[in-house]
Amino acid sequence: MRIAFVVQRYGAEILGGSEYHCRLIAERLAPRHQVEVLTTCAADYISWKNEYPEGSDRVRGVTVRRFANARTRDIQAFNRYSEWIFNNPHTRDDEIEWLRQQGPWCPALLDYVERNQHQYDILIFFTYLYAPTVLGVRIAPHKTILVPTAHDEPAIRLEIYKELFSQPAGMAYNTDVERRFLTTHFSIRAVEEETVGCGVDLPQAQPHARTPPADRPEGETDRAAAEEDGVADDGSPTYRPHLAHRGSTFRRRHRLHGPFVLYGGRIDPGKGCEELIEYFSTYVQEGGEASLALMGVKLMPLPEEPFIRFAGRLSDQERLQALEAATVVVVPSPYESLSLLALESFAVGTPILANARSEVLVEHCHRSNAGLYYADRDEFAECLRLLAADAPLRAAMGHNGRHYIRQNYRWDVILGKYERMFAKLRQGKR
C-alpha cells in the first residue's frame, strides 16, 4: 500500500512529541509499504521558520516531501489572541484566524494533499492541534486515520475540533485515558477505533551490566534478565569489566557522580520544566544530594547551579545511555497523551517520577508499578528521597517497567493494530 503521513514538522533531529512518534511509526512501516511523509520546512515549533530545504528528501529510509510555510509565528501576538479567543464569544472565522496565527500555515502542503490524495491508499495525520490536520483531514476522510495525541487543554474546546474529530474513518488513540476523554466529549464517527500507542524497543544485551544481580528481584530468570546481567546464553560475559556499572559511559562523559534525576525532551515551561527546577531546587535546599540532568532542546534559561547539568541534544545511542544511567527519570509535563519518555525509561529499567496532573502518567504508574507521582512540591521531594535512597526498590520497579513494556508496547503488537485498521479502511466499511 501507499501510505502518506501528514505531520507539522519532521526530522531525525526532532526528538519527543507527536513528531518523534510519527517518525517511529513511519520508519517501522516503511519496509512493508510505500511510505511518504508530507510535512513543512520548519524545524522549530515556536516560529515555524522554514529551515529545511523545500522538496523531496530521504530520512532514515523514508521519503519526505517538504513544503514551505507561508508565514512565521509571532508568539506574543498569538498568545494575546489565544487569551482573547479562549475567554470571549467568537466566530468560526475567528477560530480559523487563531489556527493561522498558531501555525504552521502551509497552503502548499494542503494543495499537494488535495491534488495527490488519490495516489495514496491511506492518509495518517499526526496530532489534532495544527492546521495541516484540521484542514487536511477533510480532504479524504474515508481513507484517513487520525492519531490525535489529545489531552484536556483550552484549545480543544474550540468548535473547529468538534468538526475534526467527527470526520476521519479511523482513530488511533495513544491510551485508554485519551480514548475515554475524546469519546466522552466529542462525536466520534470512525469506522475503526483502536488504542494503539507506539512501540518501544526493549534493550537486551548491553555493553555493561544493567542491574547488579544482588538488586534483582527474585524470580526474574528469563533470557532478557540474563542479558541484563551481562551474561550470554553460554554463560560468558557480554560486557567489559571496566564498564560493568550501569550507565557508566554517560556518567563519565557528563561528570555525574552519585544519584541523579534525568529529564529528556523540550526544555520548556509548557512541559513542566520551570516547575521541575523550582521543586528540585527546594529538594536540594532541604538536604537532597542528587543532581538534575536535562537533555534535549533548551527553550528556556536554566539557572547556573552546581546541581543542574545541561546535556544538550543527544544521539539515539547517547539518549539510551542517559536513560540507563539515571537514578530516576522525571516526567514533569501535566499534559501527556502517551509519554514516550516514560515508556523508554520503563524499557531500560529506570523508574519514573511523574506529574500527577497528567491522568495518562498516573495510569502508567498504576498499571506498571514502575513509577511514583507527585501533586505538589512536598510530594516531589519525598518521592525523590525515597527513590534515591532505596536501591532494591528501584531494581524492583525497573523489573516491573520492563515487564510492562513487554506486555503492552512491543512493536509487533503496535504494527499489527495499524495493519488491521488499514484493512478495514480498504474494505470501505464506512
Buried (B, 14 or more C-beta within 10 A) or exposed (E): BEBBBBBBBBBEEBBBBBBBBBBBBBBBBBEEBBBBBBBBBBBBBBBBBBBBEEEEBEBEEBBBBBBBBBBBBEEEEBEEBBEEBBEEEBEEEBBBBBBBBBBBBBEBBBEBBEEBBEEBBBBBBBBBBBBBBBBBBBBBBEBBBBBBBBBEEEBBEBEBBEBBBBBBBBBBBBBEBBBEBBBEBBEBBBBBBBBBBBBBBBBEBBEBBBBEEEBBBEEBEEEBBBBBBBBEEEEEEBBEEEBBBBBBBBBEBBEBEEBBBBBBBBBBEEBBBBBBBEBBBBBBEEEBEBBBBBBBBBBEEBEEEEBBBEBEEBEEEBBBBBBBBBBBBBBBBBBBBBBBBBBBBBBBBBBBBBBBBBBBBBEBBEBBBBBBBBEEBEBBBEBBBBBBEEBEBBBBBBBBBBBBBBEBBBBEEBBEBBBEBBEBBEEEEE
